[in-house]
Amino acid sequence: MVIEGTEFSVEADSIIVAVGQGPDLSWLPGDYPLGVAEGNTLAINEEFATTFEGIFAAGDVVTGPSSVVEAMASGKKAAQSVHRFLMDRRA
């Protein structure tokens, strides 16, 4: 439904499209050791680590459809976990 007078243009360098679709894990081979959780999402722990060491996940592939803000926030937390993981491996 189009509401008259609500259309406008905005100049942008980048656009993030968030369409609210569920994750598609069909690309994972059946024998790949990544745990799949309810809603066809990847299983992670509190550190955003999957069931395969060194692989982290965040955003809609973990939660299912949500907002771009929530996906970006979880991505930041996952990145922090990746950093801790890599720093621990260096020690």
N, C-alpha and C positions, 0 to 999 in steps of 0.2 A: 504494500500500500504506500503510495507516494503522498506525502503531506506537502501541499503547496507552500513555497517559501522556506523550506528547510534545507535546500541544496546549496552547497557552497564549495569553493575550491581553496586548496591550501598548497603552497609550494613546499616540497620536501626533497631532501637528498636521498632518504631511504624510507621504505615502507615495510612494516611487518604485518603480514596478513595472518589473522587469527580467525579461523573459520569454525572452531569448535568441533573438530572431528576426532573420533577415537583413534588410538594407535593401530598401525598395521604391522604385525609381527610376522607376516607370512614370509619375509625374507630370511628368517632364522631357520637354519637347518634343524631338523627334528632332534639330532643328537648333540646340538650345541648346548653347553652347560649354563644357560641363562635361565633362571627361574621365572616362570610366568605366573602372575597373580590374578586375582579376580578382575574381570573387566578386560581381559587380554592386555594387561599392562605388565611391565617388568617389575619383578620383586626386588626391593632394595631394603637395606637396613637403615638405621638412623643416620649413618654417614653417607647415604646415597650410593653405597657400594652395592653392586649386583651380586649374584651368587657365584660369579666368576672373578677371581682376584684381579684387580687392576682395571676393571671395567665399572664405570659409574654411570648413573642415569638420572635424569631430572625432567621436569616439565610434563607434558601430556602423556608421554610414554610411560610415566609412573603413576600419574593421577587419573588419567583419562581426560576428557575435555574439560578445560577450565579457562580462566582468563589469561591473557598474555602477561599481565602483571604477576600473577601467581607462577607462571612458567618461568619468567625471568628471575624471580626471587629464588625459586628452587634451583635454577641454574647457577646462581651465585653461590648458594650453599654447597652445591655439588662441586663447584670449582674450588672452594675452600677445602673440601675433603680431598680432592685430587692433590692439591698442594701439600696437605699434611701427609698424604700417602707417599708422595714422591720425596719429601724431605725425610721421612722416616727411613726410606730405602737408601738414602745417601749416607745416613749415619752409621 
